[in-house]
Amino acid sequence: MVRDGLVFKDEDGQVIFNQYSFCELVKHLLVELVGISYAEASQTVERSPLAAPVADALGVAVFSHDLPYYWAMSFYYGNGYWWEKGIPAQPEDMDAYEALENKIMEKYHLKEPFIWI
């Protein structure tokens, strides 16, 4: 079961991983950007590595390396979606994308997914 407030430490510091919020953000991005239902988005994310237990800060770093957009597109369209399907690898309008992320996070009371300390 995913939850927020997971704390991992390593030699570089610590990270708070809000895994529930991260998964919910990706689900809502799937709904908004792909047009699938929330139920389908939930199934997609729950079957993905995002919903699996995370063991350490390195595991969190793997998820934080890419935008939630990447995870949403990759889980729905498959790895290599940008060259196989012609879908942009990154959002074409970053300001609009960031506004969408912020809107989703505010509307659903989600926490910042990664807090590096």
C-alpha positions as CSV (number, residue, x, y, z in Angstrom):
1,M,0.0,0.0,0.0
2,V,1.4,3.4,-1.0
3,R,1.5,6.2,1.5
4,D,3.0,9.6,2.0
5,G,5.8,10.6,4.3
6,L,8.4,7.8,3.5
7,V,11.8,9.0,4.7
8,F,15.0,7.6,3.3
9,K,18.6,8.6,4.2
10,D,21.9,8.1,2.5
11,E,25.3,9.7,2.5
12,D,24.1,12.8,0.7
13,G,21.2,13.6,3.0
14,Q,17.6,12.4,3.1
15,V,14.5,12.5,1.0
16,I,10.8,12.4,1.9
17,F,8.9,10.4,-0.7
18,N,5.2,11.1,-0.8
19,Q,4.5,8.0,-2.8
20,Y,0.7,8.2,-2.5
21,S,0.7,11.8,-3.8
22,F,3.1,10.8,-6.6
23,C,0.9,7.9,-7.7
24,E,-2.2,10.1,-7.6
25,L,-0.6,12.8,-9.6
26,V,0.3,10.3,-12.3
27,K,-3.2,8.9,-12.3
28,H,-4.8,12.3,-12.8
29,L,-2.2,13.2,-15.5
30,L,-3.3,10.1,-17.3
31,V,-7.0,11.2,-17.0
32,E,-6.2,14.7,-18.2
33,L,-3.6,14.1,-20.9
34,V,-4.6,10.7,-22.3
35,G,-8.3,10.9,-21.6
36,I,-8.8,7.6,-19.8
37,S,-11.1,7.1,-16.8
38,Y,-9.8,7.5,-13.3
39,A,-10.5,3.7,-12.8
40,E,-8.3,2.8,-15.7
41,A,-5.6,5.2,-14.7
42,S,-5.7,3.7,-11.2
43,Q,-5.3,0.1,-12.6
44,T,-2.4,1.3,-14.8
45,V,-0.5,2.9,-11.9
46,E,-1.2,0.2,-9.4
47,R,0.3,-2.4,-11.7
48,S,3.4,-0.2,-12.3
49,P,6.7,0.1,-10.4
50,L,5.4,3.4,-8.9
51,A,3.1,1.5,-6.5
52,A,5.8,-1.1,-5.5
53,P,7.6,-0.8,-2.2
54,V,10.7,1.5,-2.3
55,A,13.7,0.3,-0.4
56,D,16.0,3.3,-0.3
57,A,16.9,6.8,-1.5
58,L,18.3,5.5,-4.8
59,G,14.9,3.9,-5.6
60,V,13.3,7.3,-5.0
61,A,15.9,9.0,-7.1
62,V,15.0,6.8,-10.0
63,F,11.4,8.0,-9.9
64,S,12.3,11.7,-9.3
65,H,14.7,11.7,-12.3
66,D,11.8,12.1,-14.8
67,L,8.7,14.3,-14.8
68,P,5.4,12.6,-13.8
69,Y,4.5,13.3,-17.4
70,Y,7.1,10.7,-18.5
71,W,5.7,8.1,-16.1
72,A,2.2,8.7,-17.3
73,M,3.0,8.5,-21.0
74,S,5.4,5.5,-20.5
75,F,2.9,3.4,-18.6
76,Y,0.1,4.1,-21.0
77,Y,1.9,4.1,-24.4
78,G,4.9,2.0,-23.5
79,N,8.6,2.6,-23.3
80,G,9.9,4.6,-26.2
81,Y,6.5,6.4,-26.7
82,W,8.3,9.5,-28.1
83,W,9.9,7.7,-31.1
84,E,7.4,4.9,-31.6
85,K,4.1,6.9,-31.2
86,G,5.3,10.4,-32.0
87,I,4.2,11.7,-28.6
88,P,6.5,14.4,-27.3
89,A,9.1,13.1,-24.9
90,Q,8.5,16.2,-22.6
91,P,5.5,18.5,-22.4
92,E,5.6,20.9,-25.3
93,D,4.4,23.8,-23.2
94,M,6.1,23.5,-19.8
95,D,4.3,26.4,-18.3
96,A,0.9,24.8,-19.1
97,Y,2.1,21.5,-17.9
98,E,3.3,22.9,-14.6
99,A,0.0,24.7,-14.2
100,L,-1.8,21.4,-14.8
101,E,0.3,19.6,-12.2
102,N,-0.3,22.4,-9.7
103,K,-4.0,22.4,-10.4
104,I,-4.2,18.6,-9.8
105,M,-2.1,18.8,-6.6
106,E,-4.3,21.6,-5.2
107,K,-7.6,20.0,-6.2
108,Y,-6.8,16.6,-4.7
109,H,-4.7,17.9,-1.8
110,L,-1.6,16.1,-2.9
111,K,1.8,16.7,-1.3
112,E,5.0,17.5,-3.2
113,P,6.2,14.0,-4.3
114,F,9.9,14.5,-3.5
115,I,11.4,16.6,-0.8
116,W,15.2,16.5,-0.8
117,I,16.8,17.6,2.4
